Amino acid sequence: MRFESFVEGSRLALDQLRSNRFRTGLTILGVVVGVATVMTISAMISGIRSTIMSEFEAAGPTNFFVARYDANEVRVTDDHSGPPWADNPKITTTEAREIGRLPSIRRKVIGINLSAEFTFGRQRLSSVQIAGREEGWGAFTRATIVAGHDMLNADVTSANRVVLITDRMAETLFGQLDPIGRRIHVNGIPFTVIGVFAMANNIFASLQQNLALMPYTSAIKHLNAWDGMLGVFVVTSPDATQADAIDDVITLLRTRRGLPPGEDNNFAIVRQDQMVDTFNRFTAAFFVIMIALSSVALMVGGVGVIAVMMIAVSERTREIGIRKAIGATRREILWQFLFEAVTLTLVGSAIGMAIGGGAAALIAAVSPIPAAVPLPAIVAALSMAGLAGIVFGLWPALRASRLDPVVALRYE
């Protein structure tokens, strides 16, 4: 196929677009919707993933979490015997302290999570997420104290009724009042606000506008938090690798719990990269669903391409007969109409890419998601559109190429 033939085919295809704008617009609508969907969702997933990776790096890629079970491996079952980790003993504070004394560990932070209702006067916030921690929690949380002070070791050891709240919570509960030193009620129990903190500006901060921090001992003693869900955030020493630190923790816990060789651990070590892998598996499944939905739109557009190209073949039957009479080959006719079909879908793809790119820019401007269209999504969109043009344009192109020139010249 000569380059001149491609140029001619492209020119004829664009002429068809211009002469039948309404019909062409309806034809490529499915392609536009499919490509725009791929571009927009790809941009959102890419933005969320980049945020997760930046949080992973900021929190320390060698840090890990010791827990009663691994939430990444939880499976839903209809078995009434309870979850498989129910027999695992809880992580105790004694074990946590011994973990903190290992040479390969720089810091340990005991943690427990719960939710409660916060009230101040007539202001009420329900289902506020509470992170029960000990001093040093900042090693795992990207936050800055903007007023007051952090919890002290004495607050933890004495289970003092003190709490730190986010700046958004402070604004909701106290308005223009200074929150430091004021008493609020947590599930009806009075606590003193000692600090206000601001979360790092990212997508997760927007989802955690109502978040409170308090000594984990206070959460257990005063709010009846279940210590069966106690965990330990571990910061690896700069002189050790994550693998060394994990081996030391496993050896310590297995020895303390008297686990014989060959028996499975009755605790879990959760690395941050495992959470990233879980997110990747989730998004991979989401991509499959997205491609399936987009394929439906492309199928609709493809049916339209067949219809338009069949009409074009009928309208230009005499033209085909004349071209064959003056020496055009079946291959040239085939490629001309096939190239017109591909041009139709590529124009739809270009419009869809523009819409998807605009949607990504809008999402990045009005939300904390740094949405950006990745290059693989652009390549995939163009490939899908080109393939759709070839597949759905092949039948009309074959029909055009097989027309008898004598019959075509007599066509009215």
Beta strands, then each sheet from edge to edge (+ up, - down):
strand 1: 64-67
strand 2: 105-120
strand 3: 123-133
strand 4: 143-148
strand 5: 162-166
strand 6: 183-186
strand 7: 189-199
strand 8: 211-215
strand 9: 231-236
strand 10: 268-271
sheet 1: 4+ 7- 5- 8+ 3+ 2- 9+ 1- 10+
sheet 2: 4+ 7- 5- 8+ 3+ 2- 6+
end
